Amino acid sequence: MTIEPIAYIVDDDPALRDAVCALLDSVAIRSSAFADAEELLQSGVLAQPGPACLLADVRMPGISGMTLLERLRDSGIEIPTIVITGYGDIPMAVRAMKLGAVDFITKPLNAQALLELVQNTLYNAGAALGPDADVDATLRRYRALTPREQQVFQALTVGQTNRVIADTLGISVRTAEFHRASVMKKMQAKNLADLTLARVTIQDRLPKEPARAP
Protein backbone atom coordinates (compact mmCIF):
# COMPACT_ATOMS: atom_id res chain seq x y z
CA MET A 1 0.00 0.00 0.00
CA THR A 2 1.50 3.35 -1.01
CA ILE A 3 1.25 6.65 0.84
CA GLU A 4 -0.79 9.56 -0.46
CA PRO A 5 1.38 11.79 -2.72
CA ILE A 6 2.82 14.90 -1.11
CA ALA A 7 4.64 18.03 -2.28
CA TYR A 8 7.32 19.63 -0.09
CA ILE A 9 7.87 23.38 -0.46
CA VAL A 10 11.11 25.06 0.65
CA ASP A 11 11.15 28.85 0.44
CA ASP A 12 12.11 31.59 2.89
CA ASP A 13 9.11 33.71 1.79
CA PRO A 14 6.20 32.80 4.12
CA ALA A 15 3.64 34.41 1.80
CA LEU A 16 4.78 32.26 -1.11
CA ARG A 17 4.80 29.11 1.02
CA ASP A 18 1.26 29.78 2.22
CA ALA A 19 0.06 30.59 -1.30
CA VAL A 20 1.52 27.42 -2.82
CA CYS A 21 0.14 25.23 -0.02
CA ALA A 22 -3.31 26.79 -0.43
CA LEU A 23 -3.16 26.27 -4.19
CA LEU A 24 -2.26 22.61 -3.83
CA ASP A 25 -4.90 22.12 -1.15
CA SER A 26 -7.53 23.48 -3.56
CA VAL A 27 -7.05 20.33 -5.66
CA ALA A 28 -6.55 18.01 -2.67
CA ILE A 29 -2.78 17.64 -3.03
CA ARG A 30 -1.06 17.21 0.34
CA SER A 31 1.79 19.61 1.03
CA SER A 32 4.27 20.47 3.75
CA ALA A 33 6.27 23.71 3.83
CA PHE A 34 9.69 24.55 5.24
CA ALA A 35 11.35 27.94 5.74
CA ASP A 36 14.81 26.72 4.68
CA ALA A 37 16.68 23.70 3.43
CA GLU A 38 18.19 22.92 6.84
CA GLU A 39 14.72 22.56 8.34
CA LEU A 40 13.73 20.21 5.51
CA LEU A 41 16.83 18.02 5.88
CA GLN A 42 16.48 17.79 9.66
CA SER A 43 12.78 16.87 9.46
CA GLY A 44 13.49 13.43 8.01
CA VAL A 45 10.49 13.60 5.68
CA LEU A 46 12.58 12.84 2.60
CA ALA A 47 13.23 9.35 3.94
CA GLN A 48 9.51 8.54 4.05
CA PRO A 49 8.13 6.15 1.40
CA GLY A 50 5.55 7.11 -1.19
CA PRO A 51 5.31 9.45 -4.19
CA ALA A 52 6.58 12.95 -3.45
CA CYS A 53 8.10 15.97 -5.11
CA LEU A 54 10.08 18.97 -3.91
CA LEU A 55 9.70 22.64 -4.83
CA ALA A 56 12.85 24.50 -3.79
CA ASP A 57 13.76 28.18 -4.13
CA VAL A 58 17.23 28.95 -5.47
CA ARG A 59 18.06 31.89 -3.22
CA MET A 60 17.61 31.04 0.46
CA PRO A 61 19.59 31.93 3.59
CA GLY A 62 22.00 29.20 4.60
CA ILE A 63 21.73 26.29 2.18
CA SER A 64 20.74 27.49 -1.31
CA GLY A 65 18.48 25.55 -3.64
CA MET A 66 21.46 24.45 -5.74
CA THR A 67 23.40 23.30 -2.70
CA LEU A 68 20.32 21.41 -1.54
CA LEU A 69 20.22 19.57 -4.86
CA GLU A 70 23.90 18.69 -4.46
CA ARG A 71 23.32 17.35 -0.94
CA LEU A 72 20.37 15.26 -2.06
CA ARG A 73 22.41 13.81 -4.92
CA ASP A 74 25.42 13.08 -2.69
CA SER A 75 23.15 11.45 -0.07
CA GLY A 76 21.48 9.25 -2.66
CA ILE A 77 18.06 10.79 -1.98
CA GLU A 78 16.01 10.64 -5.17
CA ILE A 79 13.06 13.01 -5.15
CA PRO A 80 11.84 14.87 -8.26
CA THR A 81 12.65 18.52 -7.63
CA ILE A 82 11.19 21.65 -9.21
CA VAL A 83 13.51 24.63 -8.85
CA ILE A 84 11.90 28.05 -8.24
CA THR A 85 13.68 31.34 -8.82
CA GLY A 86 12.98 35.00 -9.43
CA TYR A 87 15.91 35.59 -11.75
CA GLY A 88 16.52 32.36 -13.66
CA ASP A 89 18.83 32.12 -16.66
CA ILE A 90 19.89 29.37 -19.02
CA PRO A 91 23.20 28.44 -17.27
CA MET A 92 21.36 28.11 -13.95
CA ALA A 93 18.65 25.97 -15.56
CA VAL A 94 21.28 23.70 -17.10
CA ARG A 95 23.07 23.34 -13.77
CA ALA A 96 19.82 22.55 -11.98
CA MET A 97 18.94 19.85 -14.51
CA LYS A 98 22.42 18.30 -14.21
CA LEU A 99 21.89 18.14 -10.46
CA GLY A 100 18.67 16.21 -10.98
CA ALA A 101 15.94 18.86 -11.14
CA VAL A 102 12.93 17.83 -13.22
CA ASP A 103 11.94 21.38 -14.11
CA PHE A 104 12.74 25.04 -13.59
CA ILE A 105 10.08 27.68 -12.96
CA THR A 106 10.40 31.43 -12.47
CA LYS A 107 8.53 33.93 -10.27
CA PRO A 108 5.92 35.26 -10.34
CA LEU A 109 4.44 31.78 -10.41
CA ASN A 110 1.60 30.97 -12.80
CA ALA A 111 -0.93 29.08 -10.68
CA GLN A 112 -2.28 26.81 -13.42
CA ALA A 113 1.16 26.02 -14.82
CA LEU A 114 2.45 25.21 -11.34
CA LEU A 115 -0.52 22.95 -10.59
CA GLU A 116 -0.07 21.00 -13.81
CA LEU A 117 3.66 20.67 -13.21
CA VAL A 118 3.20 19.37 -9.67
CA GLN A 119 0.39 17.00 -10.69
CA ASN A 120 2.46 15.56 -13.56
CA THR A 121 5.54 15.24 -11.35
CA LEU A 122 3.62 13.41 -8.62
CA TYR A 123 1.91 11.20 -11.19
CA ASN A 124 5.28 10.19 -12.63
CA ALA A 125 6.66 9.62 -9.13
CA GLY A 126 3.74 7.34 -8.33
CA ALA A 127 4.06 5.45 -11.60
CA ALA A 128 7.71 4.78 -10.81
CA LEU A 129 6.70 2.99 -7.62
CA GLY A 130 4.76 0.30 -9.46
CA PRO A 131 1.49 -0.44 -11.29
CA ASP A 132 -0.62 -0.55 -8.10
CA ALA A 133 0.32 2.93 -6.87
CA ASP A 134 -2.47 4.75 -8.72
CA VAL A 135 -5.04 2.16 -7.66
CA ASP A 136 -4.06 2.45 -4.00
CA ALA A 137 -4.11 6.25 -4.08
CA THR A 138 -7.51 6.35 -5.83
CA LEU A 139 -8.96 3.85 -3.35
CA ARG A 140 -7.71 5.90 -0.39
CA ARG A 141 -9.34 9.01 -1.81
CA TYR A 142 -12.61 7.11 -2.23
CA ARG A 143 -12.48 5.79 1.33
CA ALA A 144 -11.90 9.36 2.57
CA LEU A 145 -15.33 10.34 1.19
CA THR A 146 -18.23 10.49 3.63
CA PRO A 147 -20.95 7.80 3.22
CA ARG A 148 -23.16 10.37 1.49
CA GLU A 149 -20.33 11.41 -0.84
CA GLN A 150 -19.73 7.77 -1.72
CA GLN A 151 -23.38 7.51 -2.74
CA VAL A 152 -23.04 10.61 -4.89
CA PHE A 153 -19.77 9.31 -6.37
CA GLN A 154 -21.39 6.06 -7.46
CA ALA A 155 -24.47 7.86 -8.80
CA LEU A 156 -22.40 10.32 -10.82
CA THR A 157 -20.27 7.57 -12.33
CA VAL A 158 -23.31 5.75 -13.68
CA GLY A 159 -24.56 8.90 -15.38
CA GLN A 160 -27.15 10.26 -12.96
CA THR A 161 -27.83 14.00 -13.01
CA ASN A 162 -27.92 16.25 -9.96
CA ARG A 163 -31.74 16.22 -10.11
CA VAL A 164 -31.94 12.43 -10.19
CA ILE A 165 -29.41 12.13 -7.39
CA ALA A 166 -31.36 14.63 -5.29
CA ASP A 167 -34.64 12.79 -5.83
CA THR A 168 -33.08 9.38 -5.13
CA LEU A 169 -31.34 10.45 -1.94
CA GLY A 170 -34.12 12.71 -0.73
CA ILE A 171 -32.01 15.86 -0.70
CA SER A 172 -32.23 19.21 -2.45
CA VAL A 173 -30.57 19.79 -5.82
CA ARG A 174 -28.37 22.41 -4.20
CA THR A 175 -27.18 19.88 -1.61
CA ALA A 176 -26.52 17.36 -4.39
CA GLU A 177 -24.44 19.98 -6.19
CA PHE A 178 -22.50 20.67 -2.99
CA HIS A 179 -21.71 16.97 -2.53
CA ARG A 180 -20.77 16.68 -6.19
CA ALA A 181 -18.23 19.51 -5.87
CA SER A 182 -16.79 17.95 -2.73
CA VAL A 183 -16.47 14.55 -4.42
CA MET A 184 -14.71 16.06 -7.43
CA LYS A 185 -12.21 17.86 -5.19
CA LYS A 186 -11.48 14.92 -2.90
CA MET A 187 -11.11 12.52 -5.83
CA GLN A 188 -8.86 15.02 -7.65
CA ALA A 189 -11.11 14.77 -10.72
CA LYS A 190 -11.20 17.62 -13.23
CA ASN A 191 -14.38 16.36 -14.89
CA LEU A 192 -16.84 13.46 -14.94
CA ALA A 193 -14.58 11.49 -17.27
CA ASP A 194 -11.83 11.55 -14.62
CA LEU A 195 -14.35 10.50 -11.98
CA THR A 196 -15.61 7.62 -14.10
CA LEU A 197 -12.05 6.50 -14.76
CA ALA A 198 -11.45 6.51 -11.02
CA ARG A 199 -14.42 4.18 -10.54
CA VAL A 200 -13.15 1.83 -13.25
CA THR A 201 -9.71 1.86 -11.61
CA ILE A 202 -11.04 0.69 -8.24
CA GLN A 203 -14.18 -1.15 -9.41
CA ASP A 204 -13.11 -4.52 -8.01
CA ARG A 205 -12.50 -3.01 -4.57
CA LEU A 206 -15.74 -1.08 -4.22
CA PRO A 207 -18.60 -2.38 -2.07
CA LYS A 208 -21.35 -4.12 -4.02
CA GLU A 209 -23.93 -1.61 -2.79
CA PRO A 210 -23.44 2.13 -2.20
CA ALA A 211 -22.70 3.00 1.41
CA ARG A 212 -25.76 4.07 3.33
CA ALA A 213 -25.65 7.64 4.62
CA PRO A 214 -26.81 8.10 8.19
Stockholm file with secondary structure:
# STOCKHOLM 1.0

chainA/1-214         MTIEPIAYIVDDDPALRDAVCALLDSVAIRSSAFADAEELLQSGVLAQPGPACLLADVRMPGISGMTLLERLRDSGIEIPTIVITGYGDIPMAVRAMKLGAVDFITKPLNAQALLELVQNTLYNAGAALGPDADVDATLRRYRALTPREQQVFQALTVGQTNRVIADTLGISVRTAEFHRASVMKKMQAKNLADLTLARVTIQDRLPKEPARAP
#=GR chainA/1-214 SS CCCCCEEEEECSCHHHHHHHHHHHHTTTCEEEEESSHHHHHHHCGGGSCSCEEEEEESSCSSSCHHHHHHHHHHHTCCCCEEEEESSCCHHHHHHHHHTTEEEEEESSCCHHHHHHHHHHHHHHHHHHTCTTHHHHHHHHHHHTSCHHHHHHHHHHTTTCCHHHHHHHHTCCHHHHHHHHHHHHHHTTCSSHHHHHHHHHHHGGGSCSSCCCCC
#=GC SS_cons         CCCCCEEEEECSCHHHHHHHHHHHHTTTCEEEEESSHHHHHHHCGGGSCSCEEEEEESSCSSSCHHHHHHHHHHHTCCCCEEEEESSCCHHHHHHHHHTTEEEEEESSCCHHHHHHHHHHHHHHHHHHTCTTHHHHHHHHHHHTSCHHHHHHHHHHTTTCCHHHHHHHHTCCHHHHHHHHHHHHHHTTCSSHHHHHHHHHHHGGGSCSSCCCCC
//
